[in-house]
Amino acid sequence: MYSDFRSLEAISAMVNIILGTITLILASRTKKNAWNELFAAKLLGWYFIFMGISMMSNYLQGQELWRGPSTYTFVEASENTKWLRFNQMVENVTFSAAVAIMCSIPLFFPYPFLQSESGERIVSVFILLFTLVVSGFSILFPFETSMVRFGLRIVPLAILGFVYVRFSMKELKYGEEGARSISSSSGLLILAMNANWMTDWLWWITILEKWSTPVWVNSIGPDAPLEIFFIRQSLNLGVTTTCLLAIFFFEAIRTMKKGNSVLSSLSFGFFIVGIISWIADYSILDTLENCIYATCDGLPEEWLIYNTFTNNLARYIVGPIVLMFILLNYDLVDTKSDENGSYARAMVIVLVVIATSTVIEMIQSIIPIGEIITSAILAIGIAAAIGWEKAIMEKFLSTKNSTSNYLMDIKEILHLEFNAQSHKMFMTSIATIMAFTFILSLLNAALGLG
């Protein structure tokens, strides 16, 4: 049951790669968008692809699922084969590239901080150097490098959080309706990039030390520099939780004044799930503590299923759906022509089918439903996706916004255009990362680097 969730990572990996490919195709066909929106679409496309490759390589390593503190004493590590070492390095390099792209996106969208004709070249060099340096240092200093790499994920969240607060206040306090396009897109990016951490937000700020802290200490080992770990973890959890609570606060005010929205619904959903998760965690606190300080037979299967259900649903399904909504709703790619519209509808079909099959698989893990019934439900979901993909996409586009139009009105965006040489440099950086990933992974498989 709980172990069946391991396959969700592979499903999400394929979804990310497909969505990234379609996004890049649409971005290449988009000619009239603002320079920052078009480049943000390209960055999102490659973010999808690198995250997808990273997830797939992690899945292919075949590591056992964590089932609670008691399992630390008897879970055996996977055999150190060439295949394992190859996929470990692929995951290492591609995740580094994804983090670099994640840090670059808020510099251009929704608010363009880096307004320069050399902006694309600067980001290309940053993504390339960050990926090469971090991947290289991870061979010599794996723990410290992973701390830095995960810790840097707070940078885009902090930037987007400040952008969200600023333009939410512009809308709510000064009545600037166009500011909503900036605040809503930044809020959605925050939820999409760190959704899996937000499902336990109340736990992070109340009784974290009761269980998570000793589990983390046990998992990383006594010889690791714990100060670095806890600085990183405190910053990550603090920034993530603060962003969610800020979004919930401003969205609650906005909902009372102007009605509900997609961002409001998502923030309220995460807020409620966090409270339910806290209740579920607190209800088995004695068992959790016994698993750490005494002996136990493992954590309850139902608790593991619930936590995996909420965390994986947020990370593997909600995240990609929200990013796709941003692409379509905020005019990052052109979907007006029939040919481009076909690609956009393909994105919708992929997500609807995958989301349907994933939710069915999760429900089947909890409630024993026959395979014939689940196959019939999946077939209905596919038929609905194929028949209603245009209506779903039109619903996505019903409140279409453009951040650049508002920024032009308030004169906070320059009229720039990246030249062909800049684009060539960006693609060269991506190609170099791909080649570096393959070569370094082969070397790791053959020689066991580090």
N, C-alpha and C positions, 0 to 999 in steps of 0.2 A: 504494500500500500504506500507507505511513506517513501520507500525507495523508488517507486515508480516516477516520482517527481524529478529524478535525475535526468530523464529524457527531455524535460522541458527546456533545459539549457540548449540542447541540440536544436530543438524546434525554434527557439528564439534566435539562435545563431543564423539559421537559414532565413528567417524573416528579416533580420537586420541586413544580411547580404543582399537579398532581393530588393528590399526597400532602398538600400544605398545605390544599387545599380540603376533602378528606375529614377531615383532622384538626380543622379548624374546625367542621365539621358535627358531628362526634362530641363536641367540647368543648361545643358549644351544647346538646347533648342530655344532658350529664353534670351531674347535680345533687347527688350525695351525696359527691363526692370532697372531700378536704381543700383548703382555699383555695389553698395554694401549688402543689399538684399541678395543680389546674384552671387556674390562671393560667399555669403553665409550659406546659401543653398549648396554650393560646392563643398564647403566645410562639413555641413551636415551629412551630405552623401558619403564622404570619406569616413566620417565618424561612424555612421551605420556600418560600413564595410569593415573597418578595423575592429569595432566591437564585436561584430559577427564572427570574424576569424578568431578573435581572442576567446570568445565563448565556445566555439566549436573545438578549438585546440584543448581547452580545459576539459571539455566533455570527453574527448578522445584519450585523455590521460587515464580515465577509468578509476579515479580516486573514489573511495567509499564516502558515502554521505555521513556527515556528523550527526550522531544520535544522542548527544549529551555528554556531560563530563565523565561519566563512568566508562565511556568507550575509549578514553585515552589510554587505558591500561592494556587493552587487548587488540585494538585496531592495528593491522599490519599495513605498512606503506606498500605502495605498488612496486612491483619488481623493477629494478633500475635497468630497463631495456633501452635500446637505441630509439625505439618508437616513442617511449615515454620522454626521453631527453629531447627529442626533436620537437614534440608538441609543447613541452615546457618552455623552450626557447621561443617558439612561435607565439605562444601566449604572452611571454615577457615583452617581446618587441612590439607586437601589435597593440597590446594594452598601453604601452608607453606612448605610441603614436596617437591612440585614442584620447589619452589624457592631454597631450599637447594640443590636439584639435579642440578638445573641450575648453581649454584655457583660452584658445584663440577666438572662438565664436562670439563671446560677449564684447570683444573689441570692435565688432562690426554690426552686430545685431543683438537686441533691437535698437540700441543707441550706439552710433559709430564713434567710439573714442579715438580710434586710429584713423584719422582723416588725412591721408597722404597718398600721393600717387605711387609711392614706393611701399604702401601698406601690404600689398600682396607679396612682394619680395621679402619684406621683413618677417612676415608670418611664415613664409616658406622656409626661410633659414632657421627660424625658431623651432618649427616642427621637426625639421631634419636633425638639427643639432641636439635638441632635447631627446629625441628618440635614440640617436646613436650613443650619446653620452650616458643616458640613464641605463640603456640596455647593456652597455659595456661595463659600467660600474656595478651593475647587479650581479655580474659574474664574480667580482672580487668582494663586494660588500652587499650580499643579497638582502639582509634584514634592513640595514640603514637605507638602502636605495628604495626598497618597497615602502618604507615609512615616508620618505620624501615624495615619492610618486603618488601615493594615496593622499598625503597631506596637501599636495598642490591642487587637489580637486576642490578645496574650499575657495580657491581664488575666483573661479567663475561664479560660484554660488554667492560669494560676498559682493562681487560686482553687480550681478543681476539683482541681488537683494536691495542694494542702494538705488538702482535704477527703478525697481518696482515701487519703493517707498516714495521716491521723488515724484514720479509721474502719477501715482495714486493721489498724492496730496494736491497736485496740480488739477486733477479732475474733481476731487471731492471738495477741496477748499476754494479753488479759484474758478471752478466751472468750465475748465477747458476739456470739452468732450473728446477732442482728438488725442488727448494724453492717454486715453484708455487703450489705444492700440499699442503703446509702449509698455504700459504697466501689465496688461494682460499677457502679452507675449513673453515678457521677462518672467512673470510668475509661472507660466506654463513650462518654460525652459527649466526653472528651478525644480518643479515637480517631476519633470521627465528625467532629468539627469541624476537625481538622488532619491527616487521614489522608494526604493527598498529600505532606506534608513528611516523614512518618515512614518512607517507603519508602527513604530515603537517609540514615538516621540515622547510620550508621557513617562514611559519607563526610564528614558535617558535622563530626565530631570528630577526623578523622585528617588527610586531605590536601586539605582545602578550598582552601587557597591555591594548589594546583597548577593548578587549572582554573577553578573557579566564581568565585573572586575576580576574576581578569582579565576573565572573560566579563561579569560584572556591571558592572565599570568601563567596559568597552567599550559595553555596552548603554545605560547611562544618560547617557553623554556626559561630556566633560571639564569642562564648565561647571557641572555640578550639584554641590551641596555634599555631597561624599562622606562627610563625618563623620556627617551625619544618617543616610545610607543604611546605613553599617556599624554604627552603634549599633542601628538598628532590626533589621537582619539578624542581628546577634549575639544580641540579646535573643530574637528569634523562634526562631532555631535552637536557642539554648541552652535556653530553657524547654521547647520541644517535645521535644527529645532527652532532657532530664532527666525529663520526665513519662513518656515511653515506657520509659526504663530503670527508673524507679521502679516503674511498673506491672509490668514484666517481673520485677523482683526480688521484689516481694511476691506476685505470682501464682505464681512458681516455688515459693516457700515454701508457699503455700496449697495448690497442687496436690499437693505431697508429703504434706501432712497431710490434706486433705479431698477430693482428686480434682479432675478437670478441670471447667471451666465455660466459658461463652461468652466472657467477658472473657479468661480464660487462653488459650483457643485463638487469639483475635484478637491478643493481645499476642505470643504465640510466633510467630504468622504474620508479623507486622511485623518481629520480631526477625530471623527467618531471611531474609526478603526483603531487609532492609537489608544483611545479610552478602553475599548473592548479588549485589545491586546494586553493592556495593563491588568485588567481584571483576570484574564486567563492566566497571565504569568503569576500574579499574586496568589491565585487560588492553589497553585502547586508549589509555592515557595518552600514549604518544608521538604518536599521531594527534591527540589533543586539543591537545597543546602545539604541534604543527605548525600546526594551524588558527588558533592565536592568534598565534604569533610568526613563522611562516613562511607557506607556502601549502599548501593541500590541496584535495582535490576534494569536501570535505564529509565529514560523519561517516558511519560505516557504517550502512546502512539497517537492519541487524539490531539494532544498538545502539539506534537511534532507536525501533524498534518495541518492543523490550523495555522501555525506559524509559517510553514512552508507555503501554504495556500496564499496567505496574505502577502508575504514577502516576494514570492516568485510571481504572483499575479501583478504586483506593482512593478517589479523590475522587468519581467519578460513580456508583459502584455500592455500594461498601462503606459510604460515609457515609450515604446515604439508608436503606439496609437497617438499619444500626445504630440510627439515629434512630427508625425505625418499631418496631424491637424494644423500644426504651426506652418508647415510647408505650404499647405493648400489654403489655409485661411488668411495668412498674412502676406500672400502674394509674393512668396519667395521664388516661385517658378510659374511659368506661363501655362495655364490650363485652358485657355480660351479656344484654341484651335482644336479641330476634331482629332487630329493625330495625337497632340499632347493630352487631350482629354482621355484618350484611350489608355495611355500610360497611367494617368492618374486613377482611372477606374480600376486598372490592374492592381494598383497599390491597395485600393479599398477591398477588392476581392481577396487578395492575399491575407490581409489583416483579419477580415471577417471570418474566413475559413479557418485560419490558424487559431484565432481567438475562440471560435466555437469548439474546435477539436480539443483545445487545451482545457477549457472550462469543463467539457464533458469528461475528459480524463481525470481531472481533479475531483469532480463529483463522484465518478466511478470508484475512486480510491476511498471515498468515505461511505458511499451507499452502494451496496452490491447490485449493479444493474447489468442485465444480460448484454452480451456483445451485439446481438441482433438489434436490440432497442437502441443502443448507442450508435450503431451504424446507421439506423434509420434517422435518428436525430441529426447526425452529421450530414447525411444526404439532404435533409431539409435545410440545414444551415447553408450548404453549398448552393442549393437551388435558390435560396433567398438571396445569397450574395450575388449570384450571376444575374438574377432578375431585378435586383434592387440596387445594384452598385451605383447606377447613375443618380438615383434618388438620394442615396446616402451621401454621395459626393456633393450633390447640390445642397444638401443640408449642411455639410461642412463649409460650403462657400456662401451660405445665406447671409452671414455677417462678415463678409470679406473685408479685411482692413489692409492698409498700407502704412507702415511706420514712416516711410520716407516722405509721404505726402504731408503728414503732420510736422515732421522735422523741417520741411521746406517752409511751411507756414510760419514757424517760429524762428526761422533762419538759424538753425543749429546743425545744418548739414551742408557740406561743400559739394559743388558740382565737379565730380572727378570721373576719371575713366582709366581703368587699368589697361595697359597696352598688351599686345600679344606676347611681348618678351616676358612680362610679369607672369602671364598665364603659363608660358613655357617653363619658366623657372619653378613654378608651383608644381607642375606635373613632373618635372625632373626630380624634385624632392620626393614626391610620392613614389615614383618609380625606383629611386635609390633606396627608400625604406623597404619596398617590396623585395628588391634584390638582396638587401642586407639581411632581411628576415630569413630568406631561404638559405643563404650561404651560412649565416651564423648558426642556424638550426641544424644544418648538415654537419657543421663542425662539432656542435655540441653532441649530436647523436654519435659521431664517430669517436670523438676524443674525450667527451665528458668534461667540458670546460668548467672551471671553478672548483 
